[in-house]
Amino acid sequence: MDTRHDIVIVGGGHNGLTAAAYLARAGQSVLVLERDDHVGGAAVSAAAFTGVDARLSRYSYLVSLLPARIINELGLSIELARRRYSSYTPDPGNPATGLLVDAGDSEATRASFARIGAGADLAAWQQLGGDLGRLARALFPTVCEPLPTRSEARRLVGDDILWDELIEHPLGDMLNKRFSSDLVRGVVATDGLIGTFTSVHDASLDANRCYLYHSIGNGTGDWDVPIGGMGAVTGELERVARQAGARILTGAEVTGIDPDGTVRYRHEDRDESTVGSHVLANVAPWVLDGLLGERTPDTVKPEGAQVKVNLLLSRLPRLLDASVSAEAAFGGTFHINETLSQLEAAYRQASAGRIPELVSCEIYCHSLTDPSILSPELVTAGAQTLTVFGLHTPDRLTHQDNAATRAQLQAAVLASLNSVLAEPIEDLLLRDANGLPCIETKTTADLEAALNLPGGDIFHGLLSWPFLEDDAPRDTAAQRWGVATRHPRILLCGAGARRGGGVSGIGGHNAAMALLESV
């Protein structure tokens, strides 16, 4: 291995691959070091069940924030499929009915609002959709440009009332002001709580930042299904990076980084080192601090707050709500135990160190939109995948006994599902080659072990606003692009960069642009 490179990238997740592709195309010599035996990080597809020909998007499921600009500039052959149904949410007071938001039938959506007694909230729902569309069209074009200031971003939005609602005051204020239904408030609130352990009323505005990123993707806020699974996305990024000349070394675990660009790693039972004119860290800032030897007792470790459950079923389950087909209910995001009062109760219980009595869950059925992830035999037999994202299950719950917590969380998620189904979900689980049910559960501790996500935090830490404060330093390209560290030769390029988080490639793109601006 060459001992010097223009750029050494630590971590071969999708952001590292994005940066590698841009920089190699610009003529830079690029080395990517990945500790696993494959690239992709959390954006991978996997055969999760022994002897079963189904490749699930194992950790990340949907795509919204990957800019069309990056897809076009890198020539990525990626197909993203739009889902007709936005969401379905059973009414916890009467699970034989629920709210189905049908993007293809406005009259059916109106009738569904009326059926749960929330007819008065329909106009507010539609108004919020229009407001978020304007916000997205104003702010999303800036995510692949140097950061605007707060004042510049506010002028781009051009609506002081909307800005104050979403940027200056807790998200809960907007929910209570606009909507009267506890269920409708909860459906809206969930976008502020994905991977974020907080109350929508908290003055930290953590929920607001999460909500903003979940609402602006590609100027629409739509969350699409990657055809072929999430591995198809990173497979394309790997292809274009290698084609451009980037060198990708798997099985290479980085053990240390020096501010001068020296990177030490272990590969094939040998200690190696290389030097980069610059180092891009596609790892969490907390991990980077450890590699630099700069972590102190006061350094706060991030904390994720989700449980992920993957299931393979013989068919979709029947619902207690006979007025909605399973194909429609699972065709978008299926919400369970996610009224606003349930979400807040779950947060309080988890804050007290207990698994919530009712785990708030969001369920996606990738195979309804994209059956290509299943073998022809499974498709013919009617098999379907379900992936469950459980909220408000923070990493602190796993510290005493992760295996026991995993079992408790899995049971709680299945109980949540069964509470709205007309038949037990367990009866529909397919069996793997060993006769075991096709279900796997990943806690935050499991994500830390598998993906090096500290505390299982899928965002590498708290999300930041997609703008700089008016008085923030903008002297260097790294500062202007939101990828700076305290060391000039080391830049962030992952989810921990400003405007990081989600499957987006934005962190990788912006780190590459900051470097190329300086060349």
C-alpha positions as CSV (number, residue, x, y, z in Angstrom):
1,M,0.0,0.0,0.0
2,D,1.3,3.5,-0.9
3,T,2.3,5.4,2.2
4,R,1.0,8.8,1.0
5,H,-2.3,9.9,-0.6
6,D,-3.9,13.2,-1.3
7,I,-7.0,12.0,0.7
8,V,-7.5,9.2,3.2
9,I,-11.1,8.5,4.1
10,V,-11.8,6.7,7.3
11,G,-15.0,4.7,6.9
12,G,-16.6,3.3,3.7
13,G,-20.2,4.2,4.4
14,H,-22.2,5.9,1.7
15,N,-20.9,9.4,2.6
16,G,-17.3,8.2,2.4
17,L,-17.9,6.6,-1.0
18,T,-19.6,9.8,-2.2
19,A,-16.6,11.9,-1.1
20,A,-14.2,9.4,-2.7
21,A,-16.1,9.5,-6.0
22,Y,-16.0,13.3,-6.2
23,L,-12.4,13.6,-5.2
24,A,-11.0,10.8,-7.4
25,R,-12.9,12.3,-10.4
26,A,-11.1,15.6,-9.6
27,G,-7.7,13.9,-9.9
28,Q,-7.0,13.4,-6.2
29,S,-5.4,10.1,-5.1
30,V,-7.9,8.6,-2.6
31,L,-7.7,5.8,-0.2
32,V,-10.8,4.6,1.7
33,L,-10.3,2.5,4.8
34,E,-13.2,0.3,5.9
35,R,-13.1,-1.9,9.0
36,D,-15.8,-4.3,7.7
37,D,-15.4,-6.8,4.9
38,H,-17.8,-4.7,2.7
39,V,-18.6,-1.1,2.2
40,G,-21.9,0.6,2.8
41,G,-22.1,1.1,6.5
42,A,-25.7,1.4,7.6
43,A,-26.9,1.6,4.0
44,V,-26.7,-2.0,3.0
45,S,-28.9,-4.9,2.0
46,A,-28.4,-8.3,3.7
47,A,-29.6,-11.8,3.6
48,A,-30.7,-11.6,7.3
49,F,-32.2,-15.1,7.6
50,T,-30.2,-18.3,7.0
51,G,-31.0,-20.0,3.8
52,V,-33.8,-17.6,2.8
53,D,-33.4,-15.7,-0.5
54,A,-34.5,-12.2,0.8
55,R,-32.2,-9.2,0.9
56,L,-33.5,-6.7,3.4
57,S,-32.5,-3.1,3.8
58,R,-31.1,-4.0,7.2
59,Y,-30.5,-0.7,9.0
60,S,-31.7,2.2,6.8
61,Y,-34.9,1.8,4.8
62,L,-36.0,4.8,2.7
63,V,-34.4,7.6,0.7
64,S,-35.4,11.3,0.8
65,L,-32.3,13.4,1.4
66,L,-30.1,12.1,-1.4
67,P,-30.0,15.1,-3.7
68,A,-30.9,14.5,-7.4
69,R,-27.9,16.7,-8.0
70,I,-25.5,14.1,-6.5
71,I,-27.2,11.3,-8.4
72,N,-26.9,13.2,-11.7
73,E,-23.3,14.5,-11.2
74,L,-22.0,11.1,-10.3
75,G,-24.0,9.3,-12.9
76,L,-25.6,6.9,-10.4
77,S,-28.0,4.3,-11.8
78,I,-30.5,4.4,-8.9
79,E,-34.2,4.0,-9.1
80,L,-36.4,5.4,-6.3
81,A,-40.0,4.4,-6.2
82,R,-42.7,6.8,-4.8
83,R,-45.3,5.2,-2.5
84,R,-48.9,6.1,-3.1
85,Y,-49.9,5.9,0.5
86,S,-48.4,8.4,3.0
87,S,-49.4,6.7,6.2
88,Y,-51.9,4.6,8.1
89,T,-52.5,5.0,11.9
90,P,-55.0,2.9,13.8
91,D,-57.1,4.8,16.4
92,P,-55.9,3.5,19.8
93,G,-59.4,4.2,21.2
94,N,-60.9,2.1,18.5
95,P,-58.3,0.1,16.5
96,A,-61.1,-1.1,14.2
97,T,-60.8,2.2,12.5
98,G,-57.8,4.5,11.6
99,L,-56.5,7.3,9.6
100,L,-55.3,6.4,6.0
101,V,-53.6,9.3,4.2
102,D,-53.9,8.4,0.5
103,A,-51.8,10.7,-1.8
104,G,-53.7,9.3,-4.8
105,D,-57.2,9.9,-3.5
106,S,-58.0,13.2,-1.7
107,E,-61.6,12.2,-1.2
108,A,-60.6,9.0,0.5
109,T,-58.3,10.9,2.8
110,R,-61.0,13.4,3.6
111,A,-63.4,10.5,4.5
112,S,-60.7,8.9,6.7
113,F,-60.1,12.1,8.7
114,A,-63.9,12.3,9.2
115,R,-64.1,8.6,10.3
116,I,-61.7,9.1,13.2
117,G,-63.5,12.4,14.2
118,A,-60.7,14.6,13.0
119,G,-62.5,16.2,10.0
120,A,-61.8,19.7,11.4
121,D,-58.0,19.0,11.1
122,L,-58.0,18.2,7.4
123,A,-57.6,21.8,6.2
124,A,-54.8,22.3,8.7
125,W,-53.1,19.1,7.5
126,Q,-53.3,20.4,3.9
127,Q,-52.1,23.8,4.9
128,L,-49.1,22.3,6.7
129,G,-48.3,20.3,3.6
130,G,-48.2,23.4,1.5
131,D,-46.1,25.3,4.1
132,L,-43.6,22.5,4.3
133,G,-43.4,22.4,0.5
134,R,-42.4,26.0,0.5
135,L,-39.9,25.5,3.2
136,A,-38.4,22.5,1.4
137,R,-38.1,24.4,-1.9
138,A,-36.4,27.3,-0.2
139,L,-33.9,25.3,1.9
140,F,-33.1,22.1,0.2
141,P,-31.2,23.7,-2.7
142,T,-28.7,25.1,-0.1
143,V,-27.6,21.7,1.3
144,C,-25.1,21.2,-1.5
145,E,-23.8,24.7,-1.2
146,P,-21.8,26.6,1.4
147,L,-23.9,27.2,4.5
148,P,-26.2,30.2,4.5
149,T,-26.4,32.2,7.7
150,R,-29.5,32.1,9.9
151,S,-30.5,35.5,8.5
152,E,-30.0,34.4,4.9
153,A,-31.9,31.2,5.5
154,R,-34.8,33.1,7.0
155,R,-34.9,35.4,4.0
156,L,-35.0,32.4,1.7
157,V,-38.0,30.9,3.5
158,G,-39.7,34.3,3.3
159,D,-42.4,33.5,5.9
160,D,-41.7,34.8,9.4
161,I,-44.6,33.0,10.9
162,L,-43.6,29.6,9.5
163,W,-39.9,30.3,10.4
164,D,-40.9,31.1,14.0
165,E,-43.1,28.0,14.3
166,L,-40.5,25.5,13.0
167,I,-37.1,27.2,13.9
168,E,-37.7,29.4,17.0
169,H,-40.3,27.6,19.1
170,P,-40.7,24.0,20.2
171,L,-42.4,21.8,17.7
172,G,-45.2,21.0,20.2
173,D,-46.4,24.6,20.1
174,M,-47.1,24.3,16.3
175,L,-48.8,20.9,16.8
176,N,-51.1,22.2,19.5
177,K,-51.8,25.4,17.6
178,R,-52.7,23.8,14.2
179,F,-54.4,20.5,15.2
180,S,-57.0,19.4,17.7
181,S,-56.8,15.6,17.2
182,D,-54.3,13.8,19.4
183,L,-53.8,11.2,16.7
184,V,-53.2,13.8,13.9
185,R,-50.7,15.6,16.2
186,G,-48.8,12.4,16.7
187,V,-48.6,11.5,13.1
188,V,-47.0,14.9,12.4
189,A,-44.8,14.7,15.5
190,T,-43.1,11.4,14.5
191,D,-41.0,13.1,11.9
192,G,-39.4,15.1,14.7
193,L,-38.6,12.0,16.8
194,I,-36.9,9.5,14.4
195,G,-33.7,8.6,16.1
196,T,-34.1,11.6,18.4
197,F,-34.8,11.1,22.1
198,T,-36.7,14.2,23.2
199,S,-40.1,15.7,23.9
200,V,-41.7,17.9,21.2
201,H,-42.1,20.5,23.9
202,D,-38.4,20.6,24.9
203,A,-36.7,24.0,24.6
204,S,-33.6,22.4,23.1
205,L,-35.5,22.2,19.7
206,D,-33.9,18.8,19.0
207,A,-37.3,17.7,17.6
208,N,-37.5,20.7,15.4
209,R,-34.2,20.0,13.7
210,C,-35.1,16.4,13.2
211,Y,-38.5,17.4,11.8
212,L,-36.9,19.9,9.4
213,Y,-34.6,17.3,7.8
214,H,-37.4,14.8,7.5
215,S,-39.5,17.4,5.7
216,I,-37.3,19.0,3.0
217,G,-35.8,16.1,1.0
218,N,-35.3,17.1,-2.6
219,G,-37.8,19.9,-2.2
220,T,-40.7,17.6,-1.6
221,G,-40.1,15.8,1.7
222,D,-41.1,12.5,0.1
223,W,-39.5,9.3,1.3
224,D,-39.0,6.7,-1.5
225,V,-38.1,3.1,-1.7
226,P,-34.8,2.3,-3.3
227,I,-35.4,-0.4,-5.9
228,G,-33.1,-3.4,-5.2
229,G,-32.8,-2.3,-1.5
230,M,-30.4,0.1,0.2
231,G,-27.5,-1.9,-1.0
232,A,-28.3,-0.9,-4.6
233,V,-27.6,2.7,-3.5
234,T,-24.2,2.1,-2.0
235,G,-23.3,-0.4,-4.7
236,E,-23.6,2.4,-7.2
237,L,-21.6,4.7,-5.1
238,E,-18.9,2.1,-4.8
239,R,-18.9,1.5,-8.5
240,V,-18.4,5.1,-9.4
241,A,-15.8,5.6,-6.7
242,R,-13.7,2.7,-8.0
243,Q,-14.3,3.7,-11.6
244,A,-12.9,7.1,-10.8
245,G,-9.7,5.6,-9.4
246,A,-10.4,5.6,-5.6
247,R,-8.7,2.7,-3.8
248,I,-11.0,1.0,-1.3
249,L,-9.5,-1.3,1.3
250,T,-11.9,-3.4,3.4
251,G,-11.0,-5.3,6.6
252,A,-8.9,-2.2,7.5
253,E,-9.7,-1.0,11.0
254,V,-8.3,2.4,11.8
255,T,-6.7,2.5,15.2
256,G,-5.4,6.1,15.3
257,I,-5.2,9.4,13.6
258,D,-2.7,12.2,14.0
259,P,-3.4,15.9,13.2
260,D,-0.6,15.8,10.6
261,G,-2.6,13.4,8.5
262,T,-1.0,10.1,9.6
263,V,-3.6,7.3,9.8
264,R,-2.8,4.0,11.5
265,Y,-4.8,0.9,10.8
266,R,-4.8,-2.9,11.2
267,H,-5.2,-5.1,8.1
268,E,-4.7,-8.8,7.7
269,D,-3.2,-9.0,11.3
270,R,-0.6,-6.4,10.4
271,D,-0.2,-2.8,11.7
272,E,0.0,-0.4,8.8
273,S,0.0,3.4,8.4
274,T,-0.5,5.9,5.7
275,V,-0.4,9.7,5.4
276,G,-2.9,11.9,3.8
277,S,-2.6,15.5,2.9
278,H,-6.1,15.6,4.3
279,V,-8.1,13.0,6.2
280,L,-11.9,12.7,5.9
281,A,-13.6,11.2,8.9
282,N,-16.7,9.3,7.9
283,V,-17.2,8.3,11.6
284,A,-19.0,10.0,14.4
285,P,-17.1,13.0,16.0
286,W,-17.1,11.0,19.3
287,V,-15.3,8.2,17.5
288,L,-12.9,10.6,15.8
289,D,-12.0,12.1,19.2
290,G,-11.0,8.7,20.4
291,L,-8.9,8.0,17.3
292,L,-7.1,11.3,17.9
293,G,-6.6,10.5,21.5
294,E,-8.5,13.7,22.4
295,R,-11.6,12.2,24.2
296,T,-11.8,13.5,27.8
297,P,-14.1,12.5,30.7
298,D,-16.3,15.4,29.8
299,T,-16.8,14.3,26.2
300,V,-20.5,13.4,25.9
301,K,-21.1,10.1,24.1
302,P,-24.1,10.3,21.7
303,E,-27.2,8.2,22.5
304,G,-29.4,6.7,20.0
305,A,-33.0,5.9,20.9
306,Q,-34.5,3.4,18.5
307,V,-35.0,-0.4,18.1
308,K,-35.0,-1.9,14.6
309,V,-36.9,-5.2,13.9
310,N,-36.9,-7.0,10.5
311,L,-39.5,-9.6,9.7
312,L,-40.3,-11.9,6.8
313,L,-43.9,-13.0,6.6
314,S,-45.8,-15.6,4.5
315,R,-48.3,-12.8,3.7
316,L,-49.5,-9.4,5.0
317,P,-51.6,-9.7,8.2
318,R,-55.3,-8.9,8.4
319,L,-56.2,-5.7,10.2
320,L,-58.8,-5.1,12.9
321,D,-59.8,-2.2,10.6
322,A,-61.8,-4.1,7.9
323,S,-62.3,-0.9,6.0
324,V,-58.6,-0.7,4.9
325,S,-56.8,-3.3,3.0
326,A,-53.5,-4.5,4.3
327,E,-51.8,-3.4,1.0
328,A,-53.0,0.2,1.6
329,A,-52.2,0.2,5.3
330,F,-48.7,-1.2,4.8
331,G,-48.1,0.6,1.5
332,G,-46.9,3.7,3.3
333,T,-45.7,4.3,6.9
334,F,-47.8,2.3,9.4
335,H,-47.9,4.1,12.8
336,I,-48.7,2.3,16.0
337,N,-49.0,3.9,19.5
338,E,-48.1,7.2,18.0
339,T,-50.7,9.7,19.1
340,L,-49.0,12.7,20.6
341,S,-50.0,11.7,24.2
342,Q,-48.6,8.2,23.6
343,L,-45.3,9.6,22.3
344,E,-44.9,11.9,25.2
345,A,-45.8,9.1,27.7
346,A,-43.2,6.8,26.1
347,Y,-40.6,9.5,26.3
348,R,-41.3,10.0,30.0
349,Q,-41.2,6.3,30.8
350,A,-37.9,5.8,28.9
351,S,-36.4,8.8,30.5
352,A,-37.1,7.1,33.9
353,G,-35.1,4.1,32.6
354,R,-38.1,1.8,31.7
355,I,-39.1,0.3,28.4
356,P,-42.2,2.1,27.5
357,E,-45.5,0.3,28.2
358,L,-46.5,0.9,24.6
359,V,-43.6,1.1,22.2
360,S,-44.3,3.7,19.5
361,C,-43.6,2.0,16.2
362,E,-43.3,2.9,12.5
363,I,-43.5,0.0,10.0
364,Y,-42.5,-0.1,6.4
365,C,-43.1,-2.9,3.8
366,H,-40.3,-2.6,1.3
367,S,-41.5,-5.6,-0.7
368,L,-44.9,-4.2,-1.6
369,T,-43.2,-1.4,-3.6
370,D,-40.1,-3.5,-4.6
371,P,-40.6,-7.2,-4.8
372,S,-37.2,-7.6,-6.4
373,I,-35.6,-8.0,-3.0
374,L,-37.3,-11.4,-2.7
375,S,-36.7,-14.5,-4.8
376,P,-39.3,-15.3,-7.5
377,E,-40.4,-18.2,-5.4
378,L,-41.1,-16.0,-2.4
379,V,-42.9,-13.5,-4.5
380,T,-45.1,-16.1,-6.0
381,A,-45.9,-17.5,-2.6
382,G,-47.0,-14.0,-1.4
383,A,-44.2,-13.4,1.1
384,Q,-43.7,-9.8,2.4
385,T,-41.1,-8.0,4.5
386,L,-41.8,-5.7,7.4
387,T,-39.3,-3.4,9.0
388,V,-40.2,-1.8,12.3
389,F,-38.6,1.3,13.7
390,G,-39.4,1.7,17.4
391,L,-39.0,5.1,19.0
392,H,-38.1,6.2,22.5
393,T,-36.0,3.2,23.3
394,P,-32.7,4.9,24.3
395,D,-29.3,3.3,24.6
396,R,-29.3,3.6,28.4
397,L,-31.9,0.7,28.5
398,T,-29.3,-1.7,27.1
399,H,-26.5,-1.1,29.5
400,Q,-27.4,-3.7,32.1
401,D,-28.2,-6.7,29.8
402,N,-28.5,-6.1,26.1
403,A,-29.7,-9.6,25.3
404,A,-32.5,-9.3,27.9
405,T,-33.4,-5.9,26.6
406,R,-33.4,-7.1,23.0
407,A,-35.8,-9.9,23.9
408,Q,-38.1,-7.4,25.9
409,L,-38.1,-4.9,23.0
410,Q,-38.8,-7.6,20.4
411,A,-41.8,-8.8,22.5
412,A,-43.0,-5.3,23.0
413,V,-42.8,-4.5,19.3
414,L,-44.7,-7.7,18.4
415,A,-47.3,-6.9,21.1
416,S,-47.7,-3.4,19.5
417,L,-48.3,-5.0,16.1
418,N,-50.8,-7.6,17.5
419,S,-52.8,-4.8,19.2
420,V,-54.0,-3.6,15.7
421,L,-54.1,-6.9,13.9
422,A,-56.9,-9.5,13.5
423,E,-54.4,-12.4,13.8
424,P,-51.1,-12.9,15.7
425,I,-48.1,-11.7,13.6
426,E,-46.1,-14.7,15.0
427,D,-48.3,-17.1,13.0
428,L,-47.2,-15.4,9.8
429,L,-43.4,-15.5,10.3
430,L,-41.6,-17.7,7.8
431,R,-38.9,-20.0,9.0
432,D,-35.2,-20.0,8.0
433,A,-33.1,-23.0,7.1
434,N,-32.6,-23.9,10.7
435,G,-36.3,-23.8,11.5
436,L,-36.1,-20.5,13.3
437,P,-38.7,-17.7,12.8
438,C,-37.6,-15.0,10.4
439,I,-37.2,-12.1,12.8
440,E,-34.2,-10.1,13.9
441,T,-34.0,-7.3,16.4
442,K,-31.3,-4.7,16.6
443,T,-30.9,-2.5,19.7
444,T,-28.7,0.6,19.9
445,A,-26.0,-1.6,21.5
446,D,-26.2,-3.9,18.5
447,L,-25.8,-0.9,16.1
448,E,-22.8,0.3,18.0
449,A,-21.2,-3.2,17.8
450,A,-22.0,-3.7,14.1
451,L,-21.6,-0.2,12.7
452,N,-19.4,1.7,15.2
453,L,-22.3,4.1,15.9
454,P,-21.6,5.4,19.4
455,G,-24.6,4.8,21.6
456,G,-26.4,3.4,18.5
457,D,-27.0,7.0,17.4
458,I,-27.9,6.9,13.7
459,F,-27.1,10.6,13.3
460,H,-23.6,10.4,14.9
461,G,-24.9,13.0,17.5
462,L,-27.4,15.8,17.7
463,L,-28.5,17.2,14.4
464,S,-27.5,20.8,13.5
465,W,-29.5,23.5,11.7
466,P,-28.7,23.7,8.0
467,F,-27.3,27.2,8.4
468,L,-24.7,29.0,10.4
469,E,-25.4,31.5,13.1
470,D,-24.8,35.0,11.9
471,D,-21.7,35.5,14.0
472,A,-20.2,32.0,13.4
473,P,-16.7,31.9,11.8
474,R,-16.7,31.4,8.0
475,D,-12.9,31.9,7.4
476,T,-12.1,28.5,6.0
477,A,-13.8,26.4,3.3
478,A,-14.3,23.7,5.9
479,Q,-16.3,26.1,8.1
480,R,-18.3,27.4,5.2
481,W,-19.3,23.9,4.1
482,G,-20.0,22.6,7.7
483,V,-17.3,20.0,7.8
484,A,-14.6,21.6,10.0
485,T,-12.8,20.0,13.0
486,R,-10.3,21.6,15.3
487,H,-7.6,20.3,13.0
488,P,-7.2,21.9,9.5
489,R,-6.1,18.7,7.8
490,I,-9.0,16.6,9.2
491,L,-12.6,17.1,8.0
492,L,-15.9,15.5,8.8
493,C,-17.6,13.8,5.9
494,G,-20.3,11.7,7.5
495,A,-23.6,12.1,9.4
496,G,-21.8,14.1,12.1
497,A,-21.1,16.9,9.6
498,R,-23.5,19.8,9.6
499,R,-26.4,18.8,7.3
500,G,-25.5,15.2,7.9
501,G,-27.8,12.4,8.9
502,G,-29.9,10.0,6.8
503,V,-28.9,8.3,3.5
504,S,-28.0,11.5,1.7
505,G,-24.4,11.7,0.6
506,I,-24.5,15.4,1.6
507,G,-21.7,15.1,4.2
508,G,-19.5,13.4,1.7
509,H,-20.3,15.8,-1.1
510,N,-19.7,18.9,1.1
511,A,-16.4,17.6,2.5
512,A,-15.2,17.0,-1.1
513,M,-16.3,20.5,-2.1
514,A,-14.5,22.1,0.8
515,L,-11.3,20.3,-0.1
516,L,-11.6,21.1,-3.8
517,E,-12.3,24.8,-3.0
518,S,-8.9,24.8,-1.2
519,V,-6.9,23.1,-3.9
